[in-house]
Amino acid sequence: MPRDIADIEREVLQLPEQDRARLAEHLLQSLAPGEDVDAEDEWLKEAERRYRAFREGKSTARSAEEVLGDARKKLA
């Protein structure tokens, strides 16, 4: 008898964070196996767009320490 998806979700959410991340990665790979060949090109275009905006003064930058510090605060 198949289990209810809500029961599976409740059980999975009780796993440690690292196990949930690994499971999520496996599930995503099962939906789209193999490397996404377009993703690398799209990320490169996005990085170039952001760099151009920064150089033109249309965006600002923050240090990695500041960004990571904010992320850690949100996770705590």
C-alpha positions as CSV (number, residue, x, y, z in Angstrom):
1,M,0.0,0.0,0.0
2,P,1.6,3.4,-1.0
3,R,2.3,5.8,1.7
4,D,0.7,9.2,1.8
5,I,3.0,12.0,0.6
6,A,2.1,14.1,3.6
7,D,3.3,11.3,5.9
8,I,6.6,11.0,4.0
9,E,7.1,14.8,4.1
10,R,6.6,14.9,7.9
11,E,9.1,12.0,8.3
12,V,11.7,13.6,6.0
13,L,11.4,17.0,7.8
14,Q,12.6,15.3,11.0
15,L,15.9,14.2,9.4
16,P,19.0,16.2,10.1
17,E,19.7,19.1,7.7
18,Q,22.5,17.4,6.0
19,D,20.4,14.3,5.3
20,R,17.6,16.4,4.0
21,A,19.9,18.2,1.6
22,R,21.3,15.0,0.3
23,L,17.8,13.6,-0.2
24,A,16.7,16.8,-2.0
25,E,19.7,16.6,-4.3
26,H,18.9,13.0,-5.2
27,L,15.3,13.8,-5.8
28,L,16.2,16.8,-8.1
29,Q,18.6,14.6,-10.0
30,S,15.9,12.0,-10.5
31,L,13.7,14.7,-12.2
32,A,16.4,15.9,-14.5
33,P,19.2,13.4,-14.7
34,G,22.5,14.6,-16.1
35,E,24.2,17.9,-16.3
36,D,22.1,20.9,-17.3
37,V,24.2,22.0,-20.3
38,D,22.3,25.4,-20.6
39,A,22.8,26.3,-16.9
40,E,26.5,27.1,-17.2
41,D,25.9,29.5,-20.1
42,E,23.0,31.2,-18.4
43,W,25.0,31.7,-15.2
44,L,27.9,33.1,-17.2
45,K,25.5,35.6,-18.9
46,E,24.0,36.6,-15.5
47,A,27.5,37.1,-14.0
48,E,28.5,39.3,-16.9
49,R,25.3,41.3,-16.6
50,R,25.8,41.8,-12.9
51,Y,29.4,42.8,-13.4
52,R,28.5,45.3,-16.1
53,A,25.8,46.8,-13.9
54,F,28.4,47.1,-11.0
55,R,31.0,48.8,-13.3
56,E,28.4,51.2,-14.6
57,G,27.4,52.2,-11.0
58,K,23.9,50.7,-11.4
59,S,24.4,48.3,-8.5
60,T,26.4,48.1,-5.3
61,A,28.6,45.4,-3.8
62,R,28.9,43.9,-0.3
63,S,31.8,42.0,1.2
64,A,31.6,38.2,1.4
65,E,32.0,38.6,5.2
66,E,28.9,40.8,5.4
67,V,26.8,38.6,3.2
68,L,27.8,35.4,5.0
69,G,27.3,37.1,8.4
70,D,23.7,38.1,7.4
71,A,23.0,34.6,6.2
72,R,24.3,33.0,9.4
73,K,22.0,35.4,11.4
74,K,19.0,34.3,9.4
75,L,19.9,30.6,9.9
76,A,20.4,31.0,13.7
